[in-house]
Amino acid sequence: MTTLASWTATAAASACGGRAHSNWTAAGVSIDSRSLTGGELFVALSGPNFDGHDFVAQALEAAAAAAMVSRVPPGLARAPLLLVEDTEAALIALARAGRARSAARLVGITGSVGKTGTKDLAARALSTLGTTFASRGNLNNQIGLPLSLTNLPSQTHFCVLEMGMNHAGEIAVLSDVARPDVALITTVEAVHLAYFRDVGEIAAAKAEIFSGVIPGGTAVLNRDNPHFAYLAKAAGEAGITRIIDFGTSEACVARLLDYWPTPGNNRVSIAIDGRRLDYVLGIDGRHWAMNSLAALAAVHALGEDIDRAVTAFAEAIAPAGRGAMRPLDLACGRVLLIDDSYNASPASMRAAIAMLAESGGSRRVAIFGDMLELGDDAESLHAALALNLEQAEVDLVHTAGPLSAATHNALPHHRRGLHAADSTELAPQISATLRKGDAVLVKGSRGSAMERVVTALITADNKGDAMLLAANGNC
């Protein structure tokens, strides 16, 4: 863990062109009065449904060192404040100053899927080589990334930041603030199609990351992706002369040679610049092996020791909702829960289905919610999952949501499970459908709230309702 950056009143005011009331020093920056630990600078952002100025008093009561405001809240004229014209613009200015004063070499990561996983693995790998700071969770948007940079300690060796978007132009802003040494694009897939005409436009939006890369920087690109040539050309047009490609092709600088799935102890073999490395990866799924390869390609791009970096992967665990595996003792016996409920897209659905196929359960059970932001192709993309489920020999598929009805209807009858209007309706029905030895995958977009199904299963874990489920013939 690294200590968060500190800001004096003078330094913060200078960075964002504000005026400080009193002389204070803040240990970090926060935008949420509920999660303050004390000593931070609270930034009073305003949105369509809230105004952070309403929570300034609460933040100061929670021991915030000061508050950044665009107007002085009633009764707080003598409080420690930083008065600015616009708090969001001032947060970005503070982020630029935070980046400028830090010696960290920065890896910026974007892509349609795999951003957070690759970010976490890259940070884990780099932490074996020096002090490393990474954005927490998925703080990857036009508020989250600047917030991360305001907390970047000046003496950190490495920084790893995720950059997300759902509209054109957003990543260019983030890259311009972050100024990455290495720009990594995990892949380009059909996500956020509600906001783009086609996947080609998504590739162009992802290529915006190149605009902020420092002179002499490197692009790390997925050669297996159909948009590799376009991205490589875009990197060159942005002045990036060094490209490191990763994937399964023999032409790749960083190549995945083999992957042997063994839950919690997966074996991965790669080659970087023709030199073979073998390592253990604690997270299950071939897509995680590819994430680890991309992370090592970024380490290599920085010229760091990949032999030391790979030692970090054996103890890696999947973040909650992103493929974490958990055995549950239900009334029918032990089942394996694969919690991938955090989000979903067609590409990540296919990867999760492949992980379910590798899980070794006596039955493979998938529980899917809707994939959102897919535009006019949403129904056909949901229906297309039926083929992936067939190929993976998934035994039973439960679905929730109006779009997932297309998946349900496209499946043969012997694979169709329950279908419900939403996850709230589906969640309490799932336990009764399971059998001892099942491997159970739960996945859906954030708006589908499939974590409700996960919570219901965990709540049923070892609750002693064997009599009820036995009556259903599933024990």
N, C-alpha and C positions, 0 to 999 in steps of 0.2 A: 504494500500500500504506500502511496505517496501522500505527503502533506499537501493540502490545497494551497494555491497561490494566495499571497497576501496583497492587499491594496491599502495604501495610505490614502487619506482624504485628498492630499495634494496630487498624488499620482493618478488617482481615479478621475479627479476633476480635469486634470490636464489631458488625459486620454480621450475623454468624451466631450470636452468643451463645456463642462458644467461648473457649478459654483457650490462649494462645500460649506455646509453649516457646521461649525465646530471642527475640532481636530480629532479624527478617529482613524483606526486601523481595522480592516476587516480581514478575517481569515476565510477566504472563499466568497463565492457569489451564489445566491439562491433566488429562485422566482416563485417559491412555494412557501408561504408562511407556516403551513402545517408540518413541514419536514425540517424546519430549522433546528440545528443542533446547538446554535449559539455562536456569535462572533462573526456571522456572515454579513455581507452587504445584500439587503433585500431589494430586488428590482421590481417596481410596481408596474407591471405590464398591463395593458388594457386590450380587451378583445370584444367581440360582438355581444358576448353574454356575461362579461365580468369586467371589473375594474380593480386592478391590484391596489389602487390607492385606498380602497375600502378596507384593506387588510394591513395597512402600514402599522397602525397602532398595535394590532395583534402580533405582527412580526417583531416590533420593538419590545413588546412584553415577553416574547419568547427569546429575548437576548440577542436579537440582531444588532450588529455593531452600528449599522446605519441603514438608511433606505434611499434608493434612487427614485426620484419622483419628478413629474413634470409640473406639478402644482403642490403646494403645501396643504396637507389635509387639515381639517379643522382641529384646533387644539394642539397642534404639533409644531408650532412656529419655532420653539426652542429645542426641538429634537435633533439628533444627528442625522442630517439629510445631505443628499447630493442632488441639487436641483438642475435639471436638464430640460431641453426643449421637447424631446421625444424619447421616451424610455427605451423603446425597441431599437431605435437608431443608436442610442447611447450604448446599449448592450453590445451591439455589433462593433462600435468604435472601441469599446473596452476589450472586446475579443481580439481585434486587430493589434491593440497594444500588448495584450497578453501573448499573442503569437510572436510579435516582434522582439519582445524582451527575453523569450525563451531560447535556449540553445538546443532544444529537442529537434531531432530529425523526425519528420512527420510522414506517416503513411496514411493516405486518404483512401477509403474503400467505398465503392458503390457497386451497383449491380441489381438485377431484377430479383434474385434470390441469393441467399448465402452471405449477405452483408454482415449481419451481426455475428454469425458463427465464425466467419473468417476473421472479423475484427477481434473476437475473443481469443482465437487461436494465435493470431499474429502477436497480440499483446502478451499472451502466455509465453510464446517463443522468445520474444524480445526481452522479457523480464529475466531470462537466464543470462542476458548479456549486459544489462544495465538497468537503471531506474526507468520504469515505463509507466506512462499515464495513458489511459484509454477512456473514451466516452462510456458512461454508464448506460446499461440497458440498450435502448435504441434512441438515444438523444441525437438524432441525425437530421433534424429539420432546421428551418431558418431561425428557430429559437434554441433548439437543443445543441446544435454544433457551436454557435457563439458562446452559449453558456459553458460548454466544456472548455473552450479556449480561455475563458476568463478564469477558470480554475486550474489552468496548466502551470505547474511550478516552473520557475525559471531555470532551475538546474537539472531538470529531467533529461535523461539521455534520449529517450524515444517517446513518441506520441502516436497513438493509433486512433483515428476518428472515422466514424461511419457517416456517409452522406446519402440521404434518401430524398425522394421527390415523387410527386405525382403530376407535375406540370412542367412544361418546358421552361427553361430559364432559371430554375431553382438551384440546380447543382452548380451552375456558373457562379452564383453569388457565394455559395458555401466554399467552393474551391478558391475563390479570390480572397476570402477571409483566412482560410486555413494555410494556403501556400504550401502544398505538400511537396516533399522530396520524391515520394513515390505515389503514383496514382494507380490503383488496382481496380479493375472492373471484373467482378466475378463471372457474370454472364448477362446476356440480354434475352428476355423472354416476354411472353404475352401477359403482362401485368399492367394495371391502370389503363386498360384499353378504352375505358370510358372517357379518357382525357386525351387520347392520341388516335390518329387515323389508322395507324398500323405499327407493327413492331419496328419498322425502320425509323419511325419518328422517336420511338423509345430509345433506340441505339444512339440517335443524335443527341437526345437529352442526356444520356449517360456520358457521352463523349465530352460534354461540357466540363467534366472534371479536369480535362487537360489544360484548360485556360488558366488555371492558377498555379500549375506546376512550376517550381523554381527553375531557373536556368541550370542545365546539367542534370535535371531530374529524369526519372525513369517511369515508363508505363509498363504495367504488368497486366497481360491480357490472356483471355481464355481462347486458345487456338481451336478448341473443339466447337466453339460457338459459330453459327453461320455468319455472324456479323464481325468476325475477327478482322477480315481484310479492311472493312470500312473503318473500324476503330483504329487499326494500325495507321491507316492513311490520315485519319483525323488527328492522331497523336503527332505524326510528322508535320502536319500543317500547323500545329500549335508550337512547333519548334523542339519537340522531343525527339532526340536522335537515338536513344537507347530504349529498346523494347525487349522485355523478357516475356516469352510466351509459356503458358502451362497447359497441360491437358494430357491426352493419351497418344497423340501423334509422335512418331519417331522424330519429327522435325522440332519438337518442343525443347526449349532450354531446360524446363522443369517438367518432367514426364512421370505420370503415374504408371508404374510397371505392373503392379499387382496389388490385390486387396483380398485378405482372407478374413471373413467375418467370424468373430468369436465374441459374443456379448461381453462388453466391458474389457476386452483384451484383444482388440482387433489388430491384425498385422498388416502393415503397409510397406510396400517397396516402391521407391521412387529413384529417379536419376536426375541430377542437376548438373548441367554442363558435362554430361556423360559419366559422372561419378555416382555410383549406386549407394543409397542409404536405405536401411531397414529400420523400422521403428514400430513401437506399440502405440495405438490410439485408443484412449479410453471411451470415446464416444462411438456409438454404433451407427452404421450406415455408410454406404459407398460415397454418398454426397458429402459426408463429413471428411472422408479421406481426401476428396477433391478440395474441400475447404482447407485442409491442412497443407496440401500441396501449394495452393495459392498463397497461404501464409508464409510458407518457406521460400517461395519465389520472391516475396516482398523482403524477407530477411536477406536473401541473396542479392537483391537489388541494392540494398544498403551496404553490401560488401561485408556483412557480418558472418559469424561462424555458425553455419547450419548444423554442424555436428553437435554443438552444444544446444542449439535451439530445439532439435527434435526430442531431446530428453524431457521437455516439458509436456509432451503430449500424452504420456502414459497415464497421468493423473487427471487429464481433462474430463470434465463432465458436461453433459448437455444442459444448457440453461432451462429453467422451468418453461414448459410449453413449447419447447423447440426440439423435441425428440427424446426427452428424458424418459428412461425406462424405470418402472417401479413394479415389483411383485406385490400383488394384493391377495390377501387371504379372505376370499368371499365365502359365502355359505356353501357354494358348490365346489369349493377347493381353490387352489392357487391359480391365479391368472397373471399374465404379464401385461401391464398397462404401458403403452407407448404414448406419452403425452406430447403431441405436436400441435396443440390447440391454439397456439399464439396467433398464427396467421396462415393464409393459404393462397396459392396461385396454381395454375395448371402445372407449371414446372415443379413446384415444391410438392404438389400432390403426387406427381409421378415418382419423385424421389422418396416420399414417405411410403408409398405403396411398395416400392422396391425394398425398403427397410423392413416393412412388415413381412415380405416374402422371405427375408433372411432370418427372421426372428426365432424360428424353430418351434412355434406353437403347434399343438396338435390340431387346432383350427385357427384360421386367420380371420379376424373380425375387424371390419373397418366401420367407423362411425364418423360420417362426414356432415359438415354444415356447408352453407353456401360459400362460394368464392365470389367476392364482390369486386366492383369497379372493372368489369370485363366488357362493358358496353353491349353493342348489338349482338356480339358473338357469345354472350354468356350462356345461353341455353345449350348451344351446340358444344361448347367447351366442357360443360358439365356432363353432357351425354357421352362425350368422347372418353371420359374416365372409365366407362364400362369396359372398354377394351383393355386398358391397363390392369383393371381388377381381374379380368378373365385371365390375362397372361400371367399374372402373379398367383393365380389359383386361390384368390381370396374366397373364403367359404361363405361369409355372411356380411352383408352391407346394410347398415342402418343409416338413414339420412334425415336431415332436418332442414326445413326451409323451402321456399317456392322454387328456387333455382335447382336445388339438389333433387327435386322431384324428377328432373330430366335424367339424372344419374340412375335413380331408382327405376324409372320406366325403361331405361335402355338395358338393364341387367336381365339375364334369364331368370325365370321364376325361382329356381332353386338357390340363387344367391341373394334374392331380395329379402331384406329384413324389414324392420319397422320403418315407416315414414311418418314424420310429425311436422306440424306447422313451424316449430322452432325448437331450440335446444331446451327451453324450459319444459315443454311438453314431453320431449323425448327422454330427458335425463332420468326421471324416476322409473322408466320402463326397462332400462338396459340390463341391470343386474340379473333380472329374471330370464334373460335370453342367453346367458353365458354358461359355459361348462368348464370343468377342471381342465387345465392345460391350454386354454385359449390364449392367444396373443391378440391384444385389443388396441387398435390404433384410433386415436381421436384427433380430428383435424378440421379446421375451417377458418374462414376469415375472421378478423377481430369482431366485426359487426355481427357475426353469427353466435358469438359468446359460447363456443363449445367447451370452455372451461367449466361450464355448469355440469356437463356430463362427467368431466374429470372429477369435480368435487363430489358428485353423487356417488361415483364408484369408490372414491377414497373413503367417503363417509360410511359406505356399506362394508368396508374392509373389516372383517372379523367382528361383525356386529351381532353374531349369534342368531341370524334370521334363517338358519338352515331349514327349519320346519316349513317356512313359507316357500322357499325356493325348491325344496324337495317335492312339494306338492305340484310344482310345475314340471317335474321330471328332468331337471337339469343338473342333478348332483350325482 
